[in-house]
Amino acid sequence: MTRSRTPVTVLAAAALLAASLPAAAQTPPDLRDLVGARAGQAESAVQSRGYVFVRTQEGGDAKWSYWRRGDDCVQITTRDGRYASIDRMDRDQCGGSAHNSGDAAAAVLAGVAVIGLAAALAHHNRNHNDRDERHDDDYSRGYQDALYGATYDRNDSEAYHDGYLGGEAERSNRRASNTDHVRRAPWAAQQACSARADDFQNRPRGSSTPISVRDEGDEWRMVMGTGPYRSVCVVSDDGRVRSIDPY
């Protein structure tokens, strides 16, 4: 009886196909446990494992965020507030080499969620005398559900509802600040206006972000988002703030 053999050409073609498959088909071993986790808690775990936020995209019911660690790049898909998948990507999806001037910007953007929640909760609690640990937990859960696109829980508490509104405002700010339109402004100018807007709105450092910019020749006019609040900052290319006013 003659054994059937797979032609060499078929094996070669299979090997070539496997080599050409994108790296996205692989989940990094150190992040596998986060697939299916709630995005709010999982994001801090991604950062604690050495990954730095690069950029985000949204479409339909999904959100894709890109993270880098050294020359490694991963794409995290979020649906209904949970990490649906974590895939390794080609390095150029995260901006090429890790050693570039965008690292500082990425690190700041990665911290916005944590700072935004702390600032929003503190502001909320100043106006509510019934706050306690349960109240803060409900607010935080609502905030994170909105920030990461989870479905609103209609059977939850008033604190959850207030947190959800706060998270929606922060999500809108983050989405706007990450557009090519806003990122064309000099980083020094963005940072200067963010710091001045924080002071103007009496919020912790890192709470404010530009959500719209306009090039006016030798200076920039930026609309700053600080949670649900807005201000207008006029700044030079090198970060000298000319003025800041209510929007």
Backbone as CSV, one residue per row, in Angstrom:
resi,resn,N_x,N_y,N_z,CA_x,CA_y,CA_z,C_x,C_y,C_z
1,MET,0.858,-1.192,0.000,0.000,0.000,0.000,0.891,1.238,0.000
2,THR,0.586,2.140,-0.919,1.405,3.351,-1.048,0.865,4.459,-0.165
3,ARG,1.736,5.005,0.674,1.311,6.122,1.520,1.184,7.400,0.705
4,SER,0.126,8.169,1.025,-0.006,9.453,0.343,0.888,10.465,1.025
5,ARG,1.519,11.274,0.253,2.406,12.290,0.793,1.948,13.676,0.356
6,THR,2.063,14.604,1.257,1.706,15.977,0.923,2.797,16.564,0.056
7,PRO,2.466,17.071,-1.109,3.497,17.619,-1.999,4.297,18.703,-1.298
8,VAL,5.570,18.761,-1.639,6.461,19.757,-1.054,5.958,21.155,-1.332
9,THR,5.386,21.362,-2.526,4.911,22.701,-2.885,3.773,23.150,-1.972
10,VAL,2.919,22.191,-1.548,1.820,22.532,-0.639,2.361,22.933,0.720
11,LEU,3.354,22.167,1.218,3.956,22.500,2.506,4.614,23.871,2.459
12,ALA,5.291,24.150,1.361,5.959,25.441,1.223,4.946,26.571,1.206
13,ALA,3.835,26.331,0.499,2.799,27.370,0.439,2.196,27.610,1.808
14,ALA,1.980,26.525,2.574,1.411,26.662,3.913,2.349,27.436,4.828
15,ALA,3.648,27.120,4.712,4.627,27.815,5.535,4.674,29.296,5.195
16,LEU,4.573,29.572,3.887,4.611,30.969,3.455,3.384,31.720,3.956
17,LEU,2.215,31.063,3.926,0.990,31.679,4.408,1.079,31.969,5.888
18,ALA,1.600,31.013,6.661,1.722,31.204,8.108,2.643,32.359,8.419
19,ALA,3.713,32.475,7.657,4.663,33.560,7.903,4.066,34.913,7.579
20,SER,3.088,34.917,6.644,2.509,36.187,6.215,1.341,36.630,7.075
21,LEU,0.852,35.769,7.965,-0.270,36.140,8.822,0.133,37.276,9.749
22,PRO,-0.754,38.224,9.985,-0.403,39.359,10.831,-0.165,38.930,12.256
23,ALA,0.690,39.690,12.947,0.989,39.378,14.340,-0.231,39.517,15.222
24,ALA,-1.296,40.172,14.703,-2.499,40.395,15.495,-3.189,39.096,15.888
25,ALA,-2.833,37.971,15.204,-3.469,36.696,15.522,-2.987,36.146,16.854
26,GLN,-1.997,36.776,17.461,-1.423,36.278,18.704,-1.762,37.209,19.860
27,THR,-2.108,36.620,20.996,-2.319,37.392,22.209,-1.076,37.271,23.087
28,PRO,-0.449,38.382,23.481,0.734,38.294,24.345,0.419,37.510,25.611
29,PRO,1.258,36.562,26.000,0.976,35.729,27.173,0.721,36.530,28.445
30,ASP,1.416,37.664,28.606,1.268,38.431,29.842,-0.014,39.233,29.895
31,LEU,-0.823,39.215,28.805,-2.085,39.951,28.791,-3.303,39.045,28.604
32,ARG,-3.072,37.734,28.476,-4.185,36.815,28.202,-5.251,36.841,29.297
33,ASP,-4.834,37.027,30.535,-5.792,36.991,31.637,-6.737,38.188,31.641
34,LEU,-6.437,39.215,30.821,-7.263,40.413,30.802,-8.373,40.354,29.758
35,VAL,-8.329,39.371,28.872,-9.397,39.222,27.887,-10.696,38.869,28.617
36,GLY,-11.728,39.660,28.394,-13.006,39.473,29.078,-13.163,40.324,30.322
37,ALA,-12.086,40.971,30.764,-12.145,41.795,31.982,-12.819,43.126,31.692
38,ARG,-13.357,43.751,32.733,-13.936,45.083,32.595,-12.825,46.065,32.241
39,ALA,-13.073,46.899,31.263,-12.022,47.773,30.743,-11.494,48.745,31.785
40,GLY,-12.353,49.250,32.653,-11.912,50.217,33.650,-10.807,49.687,34.544
41,GLN,-10.981,48.460,35.042,-9.962,47.866,35.903,-8.784,47.357,35.080
42,ALA,-9.058,46.839,33.882,-8.003,46.214,33.081,-7.003,47.238,32.551
43,GLU,-7.436,48.462,32.295,-6.520,49.449,31.743,-5.355,49.722,32.692
44,SER,-5.652,49.811,33.981,-4.569,50.045,34.939,-3.625,48.845,34.993
45,ALA,-4.163,47.635,34.777,-3.315,46.443,34.761,-2.391,46.459,33.550
46,VAL,-2.897,46.906,32.398,-2.057,46.998,31.201,-0.896,47.960,31.456
47,GLN,-1.197,49.106,32.069,-0.148,50.082,32.373,0.865,49.522,33.365
48,SER,0.381,48.796,34.373,1.288,48.262,35.396,2.246,47.221,34.819
49,ARG,1.913,46.667,33.665,2.769,45.667,33.029,3.715,46.294,32.001
50,GLY,3.790,47.621,32.033,4.802,48.311,31.242,4.356,48.839,29.905
51,TYR,3.073,48.741,29.579,2.588,49.228,28.295,2.191,50.700,28.395
52,VAL,2.426,51.431,27.315,2.122,52.858,27.247,1.069,53.087,26.163
53,PHE,0.031,53.852,26.508,-1.047,54.150,25.568,-0.521,54.965,24.399
54,VAL,-0.971,54.623,23.172,-0.539,55.338,21.974,-1.693,56.100,21.329
55,ARG,-2.771,55.396,21.000,-3.896,56.053,20.325,-5.131,55.172,20.441
56,THR,-6.273,55.709,20.009,-7.509,54.944,20.060,-8.352,55.234,18.831
57,GLN,-9.190,54.285,18.454,-10.138,54.441,17.360,-11.482,53.885,17.825
58,GLU,-12.570,54.398,17.240,-13.900,53.882,17.552,-14.672,53.676,16.265
59,GLY,-15.562,52.697,16.292,-16.421,52.443,15.148,-17.491,51.441,15.513
60,GLY,-18.753,51.777,15.221,-19.846,50.882,15.582,-19.914,50.673,17.082
61,ASP,-19.935,49.407,17.499,-20.023,49.099,18.932,-18.669,48.776,19.533
62,ALA,-17.597,49.034,18.802,-16.263,48.660,19.277,-15.344,49.866,19.401
63,LYS,-14.339,49.688,20.242,-13.286,50.681,20.408,-11.963,49.935,20.361
64,TRP,-10.977,50.483,19.637,-9.663,49.856,19.530,-8.616,50.797,20.098
65,SER,-7.878,50.327,21.070,-6.786,51.130,21.623,-5.468,50.412,21.346
66,TYR,-4.431,51.207,21.122,-3.103,50.672,20.789,-2.129,51.030,21.904
67,TRP,-1.352,50.028,22.316,-0.420,50.181,23.431,0.948,49.662,23.013
68,ARG,1.978,50.287,23.545,3.342,49.908,23.190,4.163,49.631,24.450
69,ARG,5.029,48.630,24.357,6.034,48.367,25.383,7.331,48.064,24.661
70,GLY,8.273,49.001,24.746,9.478,48.868,23.948,9.105,48.908,22.484
71,ASP,9.486,47.880,21.731,9.111,47.795,20.320,7.916,46.874,20.094
72,ASP,7.290,46.403,21.157,6.091,45.573,21.035,4.852,46.463,20.942
73,CYS,3.894,46.051,20.131,2.656,46.809,19.944,1.472,45.868,20.080
74,VAL,0.443,46.274,20.816,-0.772,45.466,20.940,-2.002,46.323,20.650
75,GLN,-3.012,45.670,20.130,-4.312,46.287,19.883,-5.338,45.650,20.825
76,ILE,-6.035,46.477,21.588,-7.058,45.983,22.510,-8.428,46.398,21.983
77,THR,-9.282,45.418,21.753,-10.636,45.673,21.283,-11.587,45.648,22.472
78,THR,-12.338,46.728,22.651,-13.282,46.831,23.748,-14.702,46.855,23.204
79,ARG,-15.561,45.981,23.749,-16.984,45.965,23.400,-17.796,45.867,24.675
80,ASP,-18.826,46.706,24.756,-19.720,46.716,25.917,-18.949,46.797,27.226
81,GLY,-17.897,47.602,27.237,-17.159,47.860,28.470,-16.180,46.788,28.886
82,ARG,-15.943,45.791,28.032,-15.003,44.724,28.379,-13.984,44.517,27.263
83,TYR,-12.810,43.997,27.638,-11.786,43.678,26.654,-12.203,42.428,25.895
84,ALA,-12.620,42.590,24.640,-13.055,41.458,23.833,-11.866,40.666,23.293
85,SER,-10.771,41.352,22.973,-9.572,40.672,22.483,-8.367,41.572,22.671
86,ILE,-7.193,40.942,22.761,-5.918,41.657,22.853,-4.976,40.987,21.861
87,ASP,-4.559,41.710,20.838,-3.786,41.132,19.745,-2.457,41.850,19.542
88,ARG,-1.414,41.064,19.286,-0.121,41.642,18.953,-0.167,42.180,17.532
89,MET,0.362,43.398,17.335,0.326,44.051,16.033,1.735,44.369,15.555
90,ASP,1.840,44.726,14.284,3.119,45.192,13.749,3.505,46.493,14.445
91,ARG,4.792,46.704,14.585,5.305,47.853,15.329,4.822,49.183,14.768
92,ASP,4.651,49.269,13.435,4.275,50.551,12.849,2.858,50.970,13.208
93,GLN,2.041,50.037,13.712,0.701,50.402,14.179,0.761,51.258,15.439
94,CYS,1.894,51.187,16.132,2.088,51.986,17.350,3.120,53.093,17.126
95,GLY,3.342,53.457,15.847,4.227,54.579,15.579,5.677,54.217,15.405
96,GLY,5.984,52.952,15.113,7.379,52.560,14.868,8.155,52.392,16.149
97,SER,9.394,52.844,16.156,10.287,52.668,17.296,9.758,53.364,18.528
98,ALA,10.001,52.774,19.690,9.538,53.355,20.953,10.280,54.627,21.288
99,HIS,11.446,54.854,20.704,12.262,55.995,21.089,11.925,57.186,20.205
100,ASN,10.792,57.832,20.470,10.422,59.016,19.710,9.760,60.024,20.624
101,SER,9.512,61.209,20.096,9.021,62.314,20.918,7.582,62.136,21.348
102,GLY,6.877,61.119,20.809,5.488,60.927,21.190,5.314,60.201,22.507
103,ASP,6.396,59.670,23.089,6.262,58.904,24.315,5.650,59.726,25.447
104,ALA,6.082,60.963,25.604,5.566,61.800,26.690,4.077,62.039,26.526
105,ALA,3.660,62.300,25.291,2.234,62.532,25.036,1.426,61.283,25.345
106,ALA,1.927,60.122,24.924,1.209,58.870,25.162,1.072,58.592,26.653
107,ALA,2.129,58.825,27.413,2.092,58.567,28.845,1.063,59.451,29.545
108,VAL,0.977,60.706,29.123,-0.001,61.615,29.728,-1.414,61.179,29.394
109,LEU,-1.662,60.823,28.116,-2.998,60.407,27.725,-3.439,59.150,28.458
110,ALA,-2.509,58.259,28.737,-2.846,57.023,29.429,-3.338,57.296,30.842
111,GLY,-2.867,58.368,31.442,-3.267,58.682,32.809,-4.535,59.484,32.923
112,VAL,-5.087,59.941,31.801,-6.258,60.812,31.846,-7.458,60.129,32.489
113,ALA,-7.646,58.837,32.210,-8.807,58.143,32.755,-8.796,58.135,34.276
114,VAL,-7.639,57.829,34.872,-7.541,57.765,36.331,-7.714,59.145,36.945
115,ILE,-7.020,60.142,36.392,-7.119,61.500,36.922,-8.525,62.045,36.731
116,GLY,-9.107,61.784,35.546,-10.448,62.279,35.270,-11.467,61.730,36.244
117,LEU,-11.395,60.439,36.560,-12.322,59.843,37.508,-12.155,60.462,38.893
118,ALA,-10.915,60.596,39.352,-10.670,61.163,40.679,-11.194,62.591,40.770
119,ALA,-10.948,63.388,39.724,-11.404,64.783,39.732,-12.923,64.861,39.671
120,ALA,-13.534,64.037,38.819,-14.988,64.061,38.678,-15.666,63.621,39.968
121,LEU,-15.124,62.597,40.624,-15.709,62.114,41.873,-15.576,63.146,42.979
122,ALA,-14.404,63.794,43.065,-14.202,64.820,44.084,-15.163,65.979,43.874
123,HIS,-15.324,66.409,42.618,-16.245,67.508,42.319,-17.675,67.108,42.654
124,HIS,-18.041,65.888,42.307,-19.391,65.398,42.591,-19.657,65.355,44.100
125,ASN,-18.684,64.868,44.859,-18.874,64.716,46.302,-18.981,66.047,47.033
126,ARG,-18.378,67.087,46.470,-18.506,68.402,47.098,-19.943,68.890,47.096
127,ASN,-20.736,68.349,46.172,-22.135,68.775,46.052,-23.120,67.754,46.621
128,HIS,-22.610,66.716,47.256,-23.482,65.683,47.822,-23.020,65.349,49.237
129,ASN,-23.943,65.469,50.189,-23.597,65.213,51.587,-23.817,63.754,51.987
130,ASP,-24.420,62.960,51.093,-24.743,61.572,51.441,-23.688,60.595,50.931
131,ARG,-22.535,61.095,50.594,-21.519,60.218,50.010,-20.963,59.251,51.063
132,ASP,-20.651,58.056,50.625,-19.997,57.052,51.445,-19.297,56.093,50.497
133,GLU,-18.734,55.031,51.028,-17.963,54.115,50.183,-18.839,53.489,49.104
134,ARG,-20.069,53.130,49.461,-20.988,52.526,48.481,-21.321,53.541,47.382
135,HIS,-21.560,54.766,47.790,-21.869,55.835,46.838,-20.705,56.046,45.866
136,ASP,-19.477,56.098,46.405,-18.301,56.316,45.560,-18.083,55.142,44.611
137,ASP,-18.315,53.930,45.086,-18.152,52.745,44.236,-19.147,52.775,43.073
138,ASP,-20.407,53.145,43.373,-21.427,53.211,42.329,-21.084,54.290,41.298
139,TYR,-20.627,55.437,41.787,-20.246,56.527,40.880,-19.088,56.087,39.968
140,SER,-18.083,55.469,40.577,-16.912,55.026,39.807,-17.300,53.993,38.757
141,ARG,-18.198,53.088,39.132,-18.623,52.059,38.177,-19.382,52.684,37.009
142,GLY,-20.257,53.645,37.299,-20.975,54.324,36.231,-20.042,55.100,35.322
143,TYR,-19.071,55.763,35.926,-18.093,56.548,35.163,-17.317,55.650,34.203
144,GLN,-16.821,54.528,34.705,-16.027,53.625,33.878,-16.871,52.931,32.815
145,ASP,-18.130,52.612,33.152,-19.008,52.002,32.148,-19.181,52.940,30.958
146,ALA,-19.410,54.231,31.218,-19.591,55.188,30.123,-18.293,55.407,29.364
147,LEU,-17.189,55.521,30.094,-15.893,55.795,29.469,-15.501,54.694,28.499
148,TYR,-15.851,53.442,28.819,-15.432,52.312,27.989,-16.574,51.711,27.173
149,GLY,-17.678,52.437,27.070,-18.733,52.034,26.148,-19.644,50.928,26.620
150,ALA,-19.716,50.682,27.919,-20.626,49.648,28.424,-22.073,50.168,28.414
151,THR,-23.007,49.242,28.317,-24.428,49.601,28.323,-24.825,50.195,29.665
152,TYR,-25.627,51.246,29.619,-26.096,51.899,30.842,-27.003,50.945,31.630
153,ASP,-26.752,50.813,32.926,-27.546,49.946,33.797,-28.709,50.757,34.372
154,ARG,-29.893,50.566,33.819,-31.057,51.362,34.220,-31.561,51.023,35.619
155,ASN,-31.121,49.916,36.166,-31.596,49.500,37.484,-30.632,49.883,38.605
156,ASP,-29.648,50.704,38.278,-28.650,51.050,39.281,-29.049,52.319,40.028
157,SER,-28.107,52.829,40.842,-28.394,53.933,41.758,-28.245,55.301,41.097
158,GLU,-28.629,56.347,41.845,-28.471,57.720,41.372,-26.986,58.056,41.220
159,ALA,-26.151,57.538,42.146,-24.710,57.790,42.052,-24.150,57.183,40.766
160,TYR,-24.633,55.991,40.408,-24.206,55.365,39.155,-24.590,56.240,37.969
161,HIS,-25.807,56.769,37.995,-26.284,57.643,36.916,-25.391,58.875,36.784
162,ASP,-25.087,59.511,37.912,-24.222,60.697,37.876,-22.828,60.351,37.347
163,GLY,-22.302,59.190,37.769,-21.003,58.761,37.285,-21.016,58.488,35.795
164,TYR,-22.100,57.921,35.307,-22.204,57.625,33.879,-22.158,58.909,33.052
165,LEU,-22.850,59.945,33.540,-22.826,61.234,32.842,-21.407,61.811,32.819
166,GLY,-20.702,61.681,33.957,-19.322,62.158,34.020,-18.415,61.395,33.073
167,GLY,-18.606,60.090,32.997,-17.798,59.268,32.106,-18.062,59.565,30.634
168,GLU,-19.323,59.862,30.312,-19.646,60.231,28.928,-18.925,61.508,28.519
169,ALA,-18.879,62.488,29.439,-18.186,63.747,29.146,-16.698,63.504,28.931
170,GLU,-16.090,62.663,29.785,-14.661,62.385,29.659,-14.372,61.598,28.381
171,ARG,-15.243,60.676,28.033,-15.043,59.907,26.802,-15.087,60.818,25.585
172,SER,-16.017,61.766,25.600,-16.097,62.715,24.496,-14.825,63.560,24.403
173,ASN,-14.313,63.994,25.552,-13.074,64.785,25.564,-11.900,63.983,25.019
174,ARG,-11.747,62.744,25.473,-10.622,61.911,25.058,-10.678,61.607,23.566
175,ARG,-11.903,61.364,23.075,-12.052,61.062,21.652,-11.646,62.273,20.810
176,ALA,-12.078,63.462,21.235,-11.746,64.679,20.486,-10.257,64.991,20.556
177,SER,-9.643,64.791,21.735,-8.231,65.151,21.906,-7.304,64.252,21.107
178,ASN,-7.792,63.080,20.712,-6.949,62.125,20.001,-7.107,62.199,18.483
179,THR,-7.859,63.194,17.992,-8.036,63.330,16.548,-6.810,63.996,15.922
180,ASP,-6.623,63.759,14.625,-5.516,64.399,13.910,-5.659,65.914,13.941
181,HIS,-6.901,66.395,13.947,-7.145,67.842,13.978,-6.515,68.483,15.213
182,VAL,-6.692,67.865,16.374,-6.152,68.426,17.610,-4.657,68.148,17.733
183,ARG,-4.223,66.971,17.335,-2.829,66.581,17.536,-1.853,67.324,16.622
184,ARG,-2.367,68.077,15.650,-1.472,68.862,14.801,-0.907,70.063,15.558
185,ALA,-1.564,70.467,16.665,-1.051,71.578,17.460,0.222,71.158,18.184
186,PRO,1.198,72.067,18.381,2.440,71.707,19.071,2.173,71.140,20.464
187,TRP,2.950,70.121,20.818,2.766,69.474,22.118,2.964,70.456,23.275
188,ALA,3.940,71.362,23.140,4.189,72.345,24.197,2.977,73.237,24.408
189,ALA,2.312,73.608,23.322,1.124,74.458,23.420,-0.029,73.702,24.079
190,GLN,-0.209,72.439,23.718,-1.272,71.634,24.320,-1.058,71.479,25.828
191,GLN,0.184,71.173,26.208,0.493,70.973,27.616,0.287,72.247,28.435
192,ALA,0.706,73.381,27.865,0.567,74.648,28.586,-0.896,74.996,28.813
193,CYS,-1.716,74.805,27.786,-3.140,75.117,27.938,-3.837,74.119,28.864
194,SER,-3.402,72.858,28.849,-3.984,71.868,29.765,-3.728,72.258,31.214
195,ALA,-2.495,72.669,31.512,-2.160,73.077,32.883,-2.933,74.328,33.283
196,ARG,-3.030,75.313,32.367,-3.750,76.540,32.707,-5.247,76.275,32.885
197,ALA,-5.820,75.393,32.062,-7.236,75.057,32.200,-7.505,74.330,33.510
198,ASP,-6.565,73.471,33.940,-6.707,72.812,35.241,-6.815,73.852,36.359
199,ASP,-5.931,74.849,36.329,-5.966,75.906,37.337,-7.250,76.721,37.230
200,PHE,-7.646,77.028,36.009,-8.842,77.839,35.768,-10.094,77.160,36.302
201,GLN,-10.174,75.835,36.136,-11.342,75.071,36.588,-11.142,74.482,37.983
202,ASN,-9.982,74.762,38.596,-9.667,74.250,39.940,-9.744,72.725,39.981
203,ARG,-9.043,72.090,39.034,-8.996,70.636,38.953,-7.554,70.153,39.075
204,PRO,-7.340,68.879,39.429,-5.977,68.335,39.526,-5.274,68.355,38.171
205,ARG,-3.948,68.375,38.197,-3.157,68.347,36.978,-3.505,67.113,36.136
206,GLY,-3.685,67.333,34.853,-4.009,66.255,33.940,-5.488,66.084,33.688
207,SER,-6.326,66.948,34.287,-7.779,66.820,34.119,-8.259,67.404,32.795
208,SER,-7.545,68.387,32.255,-8.005,69.115,31.069,-7.256,68.670,29.823
209,THR,-7.950,68.719,28.700,-7.338,68.332,27.436,-7.934,69.165,26.315
210,PRO,-7.160,69.497,25.276,-7.725,70.239,24.149,-8.676,69.366,23.348
211,ILE,-9.839,69.915,23.009,-10.812,69.151,22.234,-11.054,69.773,20.863
212,SER,-10.534,70.999,20.657,-10.609,71.651,19.358,-9.502,72.693,19.294
213,VAL,-8.856,72.837,18.144,-7.774,73.822,18.006,-7.936,74.596,16.711
214,ARG,-7.417,75.822,16.716,-7.421,76.636,15.505,-6.090,77.359,15.393
215,ASP,-5.449,77.201,14.249,-4.175,77.851,13.978,-4.436,79.304,13.578
216,GLU,-3.881,80.231,14.362,-4.075,81.655,14.078,-2.753,82.335,13.722
217,GLY,-1.907,81.614,13.028,-0.649,82.182,12.572,0.463,81.978,13.575
218,ASP,0.692,82.976,14.431,1.774,82.869,15.414,1.281,82.367,16.762
219,GLU,0.025,81.921,16.845,-0.518,81.356,18.082,-1.678,80.424,17.768
220,TRP,-2.128,79.715,18.801,-3.213,78.745,18.668,-4.353,79.106,19.606
221,ARG,-5.575,78.913,19.153,-6.765,79.074,20.001,-7.330,77.678,20.243
222,MET,-7.378,77.266,21.505,-7.805,75.919,21.853,-9.033,75.939,22.755
223,VAL,-10.007,75.109,22.414,-11.123,74.853,23.323,-10.702,73.708,24.228
224,MET,-10.708,73.952,25.530,-10.255,72.960,26.500,-11.450,72.282,27.165
225,GLY,-11.378,70.943,27.257,-12.398,70.178,27.962,-11.891,69.744,29.321
226,THR,-12.636,70.087,30.359,-12.318,69.662,31.727,-13.570,68.983,32.261
227,GLY,-13.715,67.687,32.026,-14.989,67.037,32.303,-16.051,67.696,31.438
228,PRO,-17.173,68.112,32.014,-18.233,68.754,31.225,-17.998,70.250,30.999
229,TYR,-16.926,70.807,31.575,-16.687,72.242,31.497,-15.760,72.591,30.341
230,ARG,-15.916,73.817,29.822,-15.141,74.272,28.679,-14.506,75.627,28.970
231,SER,-13.342,75.839,28.357,-12.671,77.132,28.415,-11.930,77.337,27.107
232,VAL,-11.518,78.575,26.834,-10.795,78.892,25.608,-9.411,79.412,25.985
233,CYS,-8.385,78.760,25.455,-7.001,79.106,25.763,-6.304,79.573,24.496
234,VAL,-5.633,80.724,24.574,-4.828,81.230,23.470,-3.362,81.087,23.871
235,VAL,-2.562,80.439,23.001,-1.205,80.059,23.380,-0.267,80.140,22.177
236,SER,1.021,80.417,22.442,2.025,80.438,21.383,2.489,79.012,21.083
237,ASP,3.221,78.843,19.981,3.733,77.526,19.603,4.586,76.909,20.705
238,ASP,5.355,77.761,21.405,6.279,77.247,22.417,5.680,77.184,23.816
239,GLY,4.341,77.357,23.926,3.683,77.127,25.204,3.497,78.330,26.103
240,ARG,3.553,79.532,25.575,3.294,80.724,26.390,1.814,81.080,26.279
241,VAL,1.090,80.919,27.380,-0.351,81.156,27.373,-0.629,82.654,27.367
242,ARG,-1.401,83.117,26.378,-1.759,84.533,26.274,-2.966,84.858,27.134
243,SER,-3.949,83.936,27.110,-5.179,84.196,27.871,-5.964,82.904,28.012
244,ILE,-6.845,82.885,29.010,-7.810,81.794,29.138,-9.099,82.379,29.662
245,ASP,-10.217,81.993,29.049,-11.527,82.562,29.359,-12.588,81.484,29.315
246,PRO,-13.729,81.741,29.930,-14.838,80.781,29.811,-15.247,80.621,28.352
247,TYR,-15.720,79.452,28.013,-16.123,79.170,26.626,-17.477,79.801,26.348
